[in-house]
């Protein structure tokens, strides 16, 4: 129970500004071409916008989660490093990952027989399917 912030209040003069206590002394800004979605799920504020240079961007509670342009770097590192460190991974649990990118990368490992996702927020899955469909391909 906190007031809904569509996230559009973080867009000033056509730029989305991520600022917060998580990273003192730094900020991230992306130029916004179009706001595609704003809502409040049961758990968090959800914003998706099309940026000028980074494609579609998913923002949760004012924090950028993923962009189409550079999502592969995060998804590949979080999926492949632990899987290659394990001698024979068969079953994989993904906690979070509602955008589908980590699932995509885990599924590239032929020895993996089962992948279970535990995503708290169904709205993240729904919004990602609609606005970030390339993340879950594969």
N, CA and C atoms as a LAMMPS dump frame, in Angstrom:
ITEM: TIMESTEP
0
ITEM: NUMBER OF ATOMS
414
ITEM: BOX BOUNDS ff ff ff
-5.0000000000000000e+02 5.0000000000000000e+02
-5.0000000000000000e+02 5.0000000000000000e+02
-5.0000000000000000e+02 5.0000000000000000e+02
ITEM: ATOMS id mol type element x y z
1 1 1 N 0.8 -1.206 0
2 1 2 C 0 0 0
3 1 3 C 0.839 1.267 0
4 2 1 N 1.113 1.712 -1.167
5 2 2 C 1.772 2.982 -1.376
6 2 3 C 1.077 3.619 -2.557
7 3 1 N 1.147 4.928 -2.692
8 3 2 C 0.416 5.569 -3.787
9 3 3 C 0.938 5.144 -5.149
10 4 1 N 0.024 5.01 -6.081
11 4 2 C 0.385 4.624 -7.446
12 4 3 C 1.123 5.763 -8.118
13 5 1 N 2.249 5.432 -8.696
14 5 2 C 3.011 6.365 -9.517
15 5 3 C 3.152 5.694 -10.863
16 6 1 N 2.547 6.243 -11.87
17 6 2 C 2.573 5.601 -13.183
18 6 3 C 3.975 5.49 -13.741
19 7 1 N 4.907 6.163 -13.141
20 7 2 C 6.26 6.195 -13.674
21 7 3 C 6.444 7.341 -14.649
22 8 1 N 5.337 7.853 -15.164
23 8 2 C 5.447 8.962 -16.11
24 8 3 C 5.927 10.229 -15.408
25 9 1 N 5.815 10.279 -14.076
26 9 2 C 6.348 11.428 -13.35
27 9 3 C 7.878 11.457 -13.41
28 10 1 N 8.489 10.344 -13.812
29 10 2 C 9.937 10.274 -13.969
30 10 3 C 10.383 10.672 -15.371
31 11 1 N 9.411 11.007 -16.218
32 11 2 C 9.708 11.475 -17.569
33 11 3 C 9.613 12.995 -17.577
34 12 1 N 10.742 13.629 -17.8
35 12 2 C 10.82 15.088 -17.775
36 12 3 C 11.45 15.55 -19.083
37 13 1 N 10.752 16.415 -19.786
38 13 2 C 11.236 16.936 -21.073
39 13 3 C 11.599 15.822 -22.045
40 14 1 N 10.801 14.756 -22.041
41 14 2 C 11.005 13.67 -22.985
42 14 3 C 12.079 12.67 -22.594
43 15 1 N 12.578 12.764 -21.364
44 15 2 C 13.618 11.853 -20.878
45 15 3 C 13.136 11.152 -19.619
46 16 1 N 13.293 9.81 -19.584
47 16 2 C 13.037 9.053 -18.36
48 16 3 C 14.286 9.144 -17.491
49 17 1 N 14.1 9.474 -16.226
50 17 2 C 15.22 9.628 -15.299
51 17 3 C 15.09 8.627 -14.162
52 18 1 N 16.02 7.703 -14.085
53 18 2 C 16.072 6.763 -12.967
54 18 3 C 17.056 7.317 -11.946
55 19 1 N 16.524 7.653 -10.795
56 19 2 C 17.343 8.144 -9.696
57 19 3 C 16.827 7.488 -8.437
58 20 1 N 17.704 7.152 -7.548
59 20 2 C 17.218 6.539 -6.332
60 20 3 C 18.298 6.275 -5.323
61 21 1 N 17.883 5.752 -4.196
62 21 2 C 18.807 5.481 -3.106
63 21 3 C 19.619 4.212 -3.339
64 22 1 N 19.229 3.4 -4.322
65 22 2 C 19.978 2.178 -4.603
66 22 3 C 21.393 2.481 -5.096
67 23 1 N 21.54 3.57 -5.85
68 23 2 C 22.829 3.94 -6.431
69 23 3 C 23.109 5.409 -6.125
70 24 1 N 23.589 5.71 -4.943
71 24 2 C 23.85 7.114 -4.583
72 24 3 C 24.858 7.758 -5.527
73 25 1 N 24.558 8.968 -5.924
74 25 2 C 25.492 9.73 -6.738
75 25 3 C 25.445 9.438 -8.221
76 26 1 N 24.508 8.616 -8.658
77 26 2 C 24.412 8.364 -10.101
78 26 3 C 22.95 8.305 -10.53
79 27 1 N 22.739 8.495 -11.817
80 27 2 C 21.408 8.459 -12.406
81 27 3 C 21.529 7.877 -13.807
82 28 1 N 20.413 7.377 -14.317
83 28 2 C 20.36 6.828 -15.672
84 28 3 C 19.208 7.514 -16.385
85 29 1 N 19.445 7.992 -17.581
86 29 2 C 18.397 8.664 -18.345
87 29 3 C 18.332 8.087 -19.747
88 30 1 N 17.108 7.882 -20.228
89 30 2 C 16.876 7.427 -21.592
90 30 3 C 15.836 8.329 -22.233
91 31 1 N 16.048 8.691 -23.487
92 31 2 C 15.099 9.527 -24.199
93 31 3 C 13.88 8.69 -24.583
94 32 1 N 12.707 9.197 -24.287
95 32 2 C 11.447 8.485 -24.503
96 32 3 C 10.838 8.886 -25.838
97 33 1 N 10.523 7.894 -26.647
98 33 2 C 9.804 8.135 -27.893
99 33 3 C 8.296 8.072 -27.646
100 34 1 N 7.86 7.061 -26.868
101 34 2 C 6.428 6.889 -26.619
102 34 3 C 6.216 6.038 -25.37
103 35 1 N 5.287 6.446 -24.518
104 35 2 C 4.88 5.618 -23.381
105 35 3 C 3.913 4.566 -23.912
106 36 1 N 4.218 3.302 -23.652
107 36 2 C 3.405 2.203 -24.164
108 36 3 C 2.443 1.634 -23.133
109 37 1 N 2.828 1.68 -21.853
110 37 2 C 2.003 1.058 -20.817
111 37 3 C 2.348 1.642 -19.452
112 38 1 N 1.326 1.908 -18.665
113 38 2 C 1.501 2.258 -17.256
114 38 3 C 0.407 1.566 -16.472
115 39 1 N 0.768 1.008 -15.33
116 39 2 C -0.223 0.376 -14.453
117 39 3 C 0.397 0.145 -13.086
118 40 1 N -0.447 -0.266 -12.179
119 40 2 C -0.006 -0.694 -10.858
120 40 3 C -0.484 -2.119 -10.682
121 41 1 N 0.448 -3.027 -10.511
122 41 2 C 0.08 -4.419 -10.242
123 41 3 C -0.206 -4.542 -8.744
124 42 1 N -0.404 -5.746 -8.291
125 42 2 C -0.594 -5.968 -6.86
126 42 3 C 0.659 -5.635 -6.068
127 43 1 N 1.805 -5.581 -6.742
128 43 2 C 3.072 -5.464 -6.048
129 43 3 C 3.902 -4.237 -6.378
130 44 1 N 3.691 -3.652 -7.572
131 44 2 C 4.608 -2.601 -8.003
132 44 3 C 4.023 -1.777 -9.143
133 45 1 N 4.631 -0.621 -9.349
134 45 2 C 4.283 0.219 -10.489
135 45 3 C 4.999 -0.336 -11.723
136 46 1 N 4.282 -0.396 -12.831
137 46 2 C 4.813 -0.967 -14.062
138 46 3 C 4.746 0.087 -15.16
139 47 1 N 5.862 0.333 -15.802
140 47 2 C 5.942 1.279 -16.906
141 47 3 C 6.698 0.617 -18.048
142 48 1 N 6.193 0.743 -19.251
143 48 2 C 6.922 0.325 -20.443
144 48 3 C 6.91 1.504 -21.403
145 49 1 N 8.088 1.85 -21.903
146 49 2 C 8.14 2.903 -22.901
147 49 3 C 9.082 2.497 -24.026
148 50 1 N 8.858 3.095 -25.178
149 50 2 C 9.758 2.922 -26.321
150 50 3 C 10.764 4.053 -26.231
151 51 1 N 12.031 3.685 -26.164
152 51 2 C 13.085 4.702 -26.087
153 51 3 C 13.614 4.978 -27.49
154 52 1 N 14.31 6.068 -27.621
155 52 2 C 14.85 6.458 -28.914
156 52 3 C 15.949 5.493 -29.372
157 53 1 N 16.812 5.057 -28.439
158 53 2 C 17.958 4.228 -28.816
159 53 3 C 17.999 2.829 -28.215
160 54 1 N 17.175 2.532 -27.243
161 54 2 C 17.264 1.256 -26.543
162 54 3 C 16.053 0.355 -26.75
163 55 1 N 15.185 0.686 -27.681
164 55 2 C 13.984 -0.123 -27.906
165 55 3 C 13.023 0.009 -26.745
166 56 1 N 12.202 -1.011 -26.538
167 56 2 C 11.251 -0.977 -25.436
168 56 3 C 11.974 -1.211 -24.119
169 57 1 N 11.49 -0.524 -23.086
170 57 2 C 12.133 -0.534 -21.774
171 57 3 C 11.083 -0.885 -20.726
172 58 1 N 11.394 -1.85 -19.859
173 58 2 C 10.52 -2.221 -18.741
174 58 3 C 11.063 -1.583 -17.473
175 59 1 N 10.191 -0.849 -16.77
176 59 2 C 10.558 -0.157 -15.531
177 59 3 C 9.608 -0.624 -14.437
178 60 1 N 10.15 -1.06 -13.309
179 60 2 C 9.342 -1.461 -12.156
180 60 3 C 9.703 -0.569 -10.984
181 61 1 N 8.696 0.067 -10.404
182 61 2 C 8.91 0.98 -9.277
183 61 3 C 10.006 1.998 -9.556
184 62 1 N 10.037 2.497 -10.79
185 62 2 C 10.977 3.55 -11.152
186 62 3 C 12.378 3.077 -11.479
187 63 1 N 12.606 1.758 -11.486
188 63 2 C 13.937 1.206 -11.746
189 63 3 C 13.912 0.426 -13.061
190 64 1 N 14.804 0.76 -13.968
191 64 2 C 14.889 0.054 -15.249
192 64 3 C 15.259 -1.4 -14.993
193 65 1 N 14.455 -2.301 -15.538
194 65 2 C 14.712 -3.732 -15.397
195 65 3 C 15.393 -4.311 -16.62
196 66 1 N 14.95 -3.877 -17.797
197 66 2 C 15.475 -4.45 -19.027
198 66 3 C 15.193 -3.51 -20.188
199 67 1 N 16.11 -3.495 -21.146
200 67 2 C 15.883 -2.799 -22.407
201 67 3 C 16.12 -3.796 -23.527
202 68 1 N 15.437 -3.621 -24.632
203 68 2 C 15.623 -4.535 -25.764
204 68 3 C 17.056 -4.49 -26.303
205 69 1 N 17.675 -3.346 -26.243
206 69 2 C 19.004 -3.197 -26.853
207 69 3 C 20.082 -4.002 -26.137
208 70 1 N 20.064 -4.007 -24.819
209 70 2 C 21.175 -4.633 -24.099
210 70 3 C 20.764 -5.764 -23.165
211 71 1 N 19.545 -6.257 -23.304
212 71 2 C 19.064 -7.303 -22.39
213 71 3 C 19.915 -8.558 -22.452
214 72 1 N 20.454 -8.866 -23.613
215 72 2 C 21.218 -10.11 -23.771
216 72 3 C 22.401 -10.181 -22.808
217 73 1 N 23.054 -9.071 -22.547
218 73 2 C 24.225 -9.075 -21.669
219 73 3 C 23.845 -9.558 -20.272
220 74 1 N 22.751 -9.06 -19.75
221 74 2 C 22.293 -9.477 -18.42
222 74 3 C 21.795 -10.918 -18.446
223 75 1 N 20.928 -11.226 -19.388
224 75 2 C 20.304 -12.553 -19.439
225 75 3 C 21.356 -13.647 -19.612
226 76 1 N 22.307 -13.429 -20.496
227 76 2 C 23.335 -14.438 -20.757
228 76 3 C 24.213 -14.666 -19.529
229 77 1 N 24.619 -13.604 -18.876
230 77 2 C 25.486 -13.746 -17.704
231 77 3 C 24.767 -14.462 -16.559
232 78 1 N 23.529 -14.1 -16.312
233 78 2 C 22.819 -14.686 -15.176
234 78 3 C 22.42 -16.145 -15.437
235 79 1 N 22.301 -16.532 -16.694
236 79 2 C 21.912 -17.902 -17.023
237 79 3 C 23.111 -18.811 -17.274
238 80 1 N 24 -18.402 -18.162
239 80 2 C 25.053 -19.307 -18.62
240 80 3 C 26.161 -19.557 -17.591
241 81 1 N 26.559 -18.546 -16.833
242 81 2 C 27.646 -18.758 -15.877
243 81 3 C 27.331 -19.859 -14.872
244 82 1 N 26.177 -19.824 -14.207
245 82 2 C 25.901 -20.92 -13.266
246 82 3 C 25.696 -22.27 -13.955
247 83 1 N 25.11 -22.26 -15.146
248 83 2 C 24.877 -23.531 -15.83
249 83 3 C 26.179 -24.174 -16.295
250 84 1 N 27.122 -23.375 -16.764
251 84 2 C 28.415 -23.937 -17.166
252 84 3 C 29.268 -24.329 -15.96
253 85 1 N 29.002 -23.738 -14.802
254 85 2 C 29.735 -24.091 -13.589
255 85 3 C 29.247 -25.412 -12.995
256 86 1 N 28.047 -25.828 -13.339
257 86 2 C 27.468 -27.08 -12.83
258 86 3 C 27.855 -28.221 -13.77
259 87 1 N 28.226 -29.382 -13.237
260 87 2 C 28.679 -30.466 -14.113
261 87 3 C 27.59 -31.058 -15.018
262 88 1 N 26.35 -31.057 -14.577
263 88 2 C 25.294 -31.666 -15.389
264 88 3 C 23.921 -31.152 -14.962
265 89 1 N 23.612 -29.885 -15.248
266 89 2 C 22.322 -29.335 -14.785
267 89 3 C 21.145 -29.969 -15.524
268 90 1 N 20.18 -30.445 -14.765
269 90 2 C 18.981 -31.065 -15.34
270 90 3 C 17.741 -30.228 -15.053
271 91 1 N 17.663 -29.734 -13.818
272 91 2 C 16.497 -28.956 -13.398
273 91 3 C 16.962 -27.572 -12.958
274 92 1 N 16.258 -26.551 -13.442
275 92 2 C 16.651 -25.173 -13.159
276 92 3 C 15.451 -24.414 -12.602
277 93 1 N 15.685 -23.682 -11.523
278 93 2 C 14.687 -22.797 -10.937
279 93 3 C 15.095 -21.36 -11.228
280 94 1 N 14.199 -20.608 -11.845
281 94 2 C 14.427 -19.186 -12.106
282 94 3 C 13.503 -18.408 -11.187
283 95 1 N 14.083 -17.635 -10.286
284 95 2 C 13.29 -16.824 -9.367
285 95 3 C 13.226 -15.428 -9.945
286 96 1 N 12.005 -14.948 -10.185
287 96 2 C 11.81 -13.708 -10.927
288 96 3 C 11.825 -14.057 -12.405
289 97 1 N 12.383 -13.208 -13.201
290 97 2 C 12.559 -13.532 -14.614
291 97 3 C 11.301 -13.492 -15.448
292 98 1 N 10.326 -12.724 -15.025
293 98 2 C 9.06 -12.658 -15.743
294 98 3 C 9.146 -12.126 -17.153
295 99 1 N 10.249 -11.465 -17.497
296 99 2 C 10.393 -10.97 -18.877
297 99 3 C 10.716 -12.101 -19.842
298 100 1 N 11.161 -13.257 -19.344
299 100 2 C 11.386 -14.425 -20.189
300 100 3 C 12.79 -14.573 -20.738
301 101 1 N 13.65 -13.587 -20.57
302 101 2 C 14.987 -13.642 -21.144
303 101 3 C 15.871 -14.724 -20.55
304 102 1 N 15.835 -14.879 -19.241
305 102 2 C 16.647 -15.92 -18.606
306 102 3 C 16.128 -17.295 -19.008
307 103 1 N 14.81 -17.437 -19.092
308 103 2 C 14.235 -18.716 -19.539
309 103 3 C 14.734 -19.061 -20.934
310 104 1 N 14.768 -18.074 -21.811
311 104 2 C 15.255 -18.276 -23.168
312 104 3 C 16.683 -18.8 -23.166
313 105 1 N 17.525 -18.197 -22.342
314 105 2 C 18.928 -18.592 -22.311
315 105 3 C 19.115 -19.961 -21.668
316 106 1 N 18.391 -20.256 -20.6
317 106 2 C 18.48 -21.572 -19.957
318 106 3 C 18.045 -22.66 -20.936
319 107 1 N 17.006 -22.381 -21.716
320 107 2 C 16.478 -23.368 -22.667
321 107 3 C 17.479 -23.711 -23.768
322 108 1 N 18.515 -22.919 -23.944
323 108 2 C 19.539 -23.207 -24.956
324 108 3 C 20.471 -24.348 -24.535
325 109 1 N 20.41 -24.733 -23.276
326 109 2 C 21.267 -25.804 -22.777
327 109 3 C 20.57 -27.141 -22.993
328 110 1 N 21.091 -27.97 -23.882
329 110 2 C 20.391 -29.206 -24.256
330 110 3 C 20.22 -30.206 -23.113
331 111 1 N 21.073 -30.162 -22.103
332 111 2 C 20.955 -31.102 -20.99
333 111 3 C 19.875 -30.752 -19.984
334 112 1 N 19.39 -29.514 -20.025
335 112 2 C 18.352 -29.094 -19.078
336 112 3 C 17.033 -29.739 -19.468
337 113 1 N 16.446 -30.462 -18.522
338 113 2 C 15.195 -31.185 -18.765
339 113 3 C 13.971 -30.447 -18.24
340 114 1 N 14.165 -29.618 -17.223
341 114 2 C 13.023 -28.936 -16.615
342 114 3 C 13.441 -27.539 -16.177
343 115 1 N 12.601 -26.556 -16.493
344 115 2 C 12.801 -25.179 -16.04
345 115 3 C 11.528 -24.756 -15.32
346 116 1 N 11.683 -24.276 -14.104
347 116 2 C 10.554 -23.778 -13.324
348 116 3 C 10.79 -22.296 -13.074
349 117 1 N 9.791 -21.489 -13.356
350 117 2 C 9.888 -20.056 -13.073
351 117 3 C 9.001 -19.743 -11.876
352 118 1 N 9.515 -18.914 -11.003
353 118 2 C 8.768 -18.471 -9.83
354 118 3 C 8.726 -16.943 -9.883
355 119 1 N 7.759 -16.417 -10.604
356 119 2 C 7.597 -14.966 -10.766
357 119 3 C 6.393 -14.537 -9.942
358 120 1 N 6.619 -13.657 -8.995
359 120 2 C 5.578 -13.192 -8.09
360 120 3 C 4.482 -12.407 -8.819
361 121 1 N 4.872 -11.644 -9.827
362 121 2 C 3.955 -10.677 -10.431
363 121 3 C 3.543 -11.109 -11.838
364 122 1 N 2.336 -11.626 -11.958
365 122 2 C 1.817 -12.067 -13.246
366 122 3 C 1.765 -10.922 -14.25
367 123 1 N 1.597 -9.703 -13.757
368 123 2 C 1.524 -8.567 -14.676
369 123 3 C 2.856 -8.338 -15.391
370 124 1 N 3.974 -8.628 -14.741
371 124 2 C 5.279 -8.513 -15.403
372 124 3 C 5.337 -9.484 -16.574
373 125 1 N 4.854 -10.691 -16.38
374 125 2 C 4.824 -11.68 -17.46
375 125 3 C 3.938 -11.191 -18.6
376 126 1 N 2.742 -10.723 -18.271
377 126 2 C 1.79 -10.279 -19.299
378 126 3 C 2.324 -9.092 -20.097
379 127 1 N 2.855 -8.11 -19.405
380 127 2 C 3.373 -6.905 -20.062
381 127 3 C 4.592 -7.265 -20.923
382 128 1 N 5.428 -8.163 -20.426
383 128 2 C 6.608 -8.572 -21.193
384 128 3 C 6.213 -9.318 -22.457
385 129 1 N 5.228 -10.18 -22.357
386 129 2 C 4.751 -10.883 -23.553
387 129 3 C 4.241 -9.894 -24.595
388 130 1 N 3.58 -8.85 -24.142
389 130 2 C 2.992 -7.882 -25.073
390 130 3 C 4.033 -6.927 -25.652
391 131 1 N 4.921 -6.398 -24.807
392 131 2 C 5.809 -5.329 -25.26
393 131 3 C 7.27 -5.746 -25.441
394 132 1 N 7.627 -6.936 -24.945
395 132 2 C 9.008 -7.421 -25.079
396 132 3 C 9.002 -8.871 -25.562
397 133 1 N 8.275 -9.167 -26.61
398 133 2 C 8.123 -10.578 -27.027
399 133 3 C 9.427 -11.23 -27.468
400 134 1 N 10.39 -10.446 -27.917
401 134 2 C 11.648 -11.032 -28.386
402 134 3 C 12.462 -11.629 -27.249
403 135 1 N 12.216 -11.204 -26.013
404 135 2 C 12.995 -11.723 -24.898
405 135 3 C 12.737 -13.188 -24.634
406 136 1 N 11.545 -13.661 -24.894
407 136 2 C 11.194 -15.034 -24.56
408 136 3 C 11.21 -15.962 -25.78
409 137 1 N 11.723 -15.5 -26.896
410 137 2 C 11.788 -16.371 -28.078
411 137 3 C 12.874 -17.415 -27.893
412 138 1 N 12.594 -18.592 -28.418
413 138 2 C 13.619 -19.63 -28.351
414 138 3 C 13.125 -20.885 -27.707
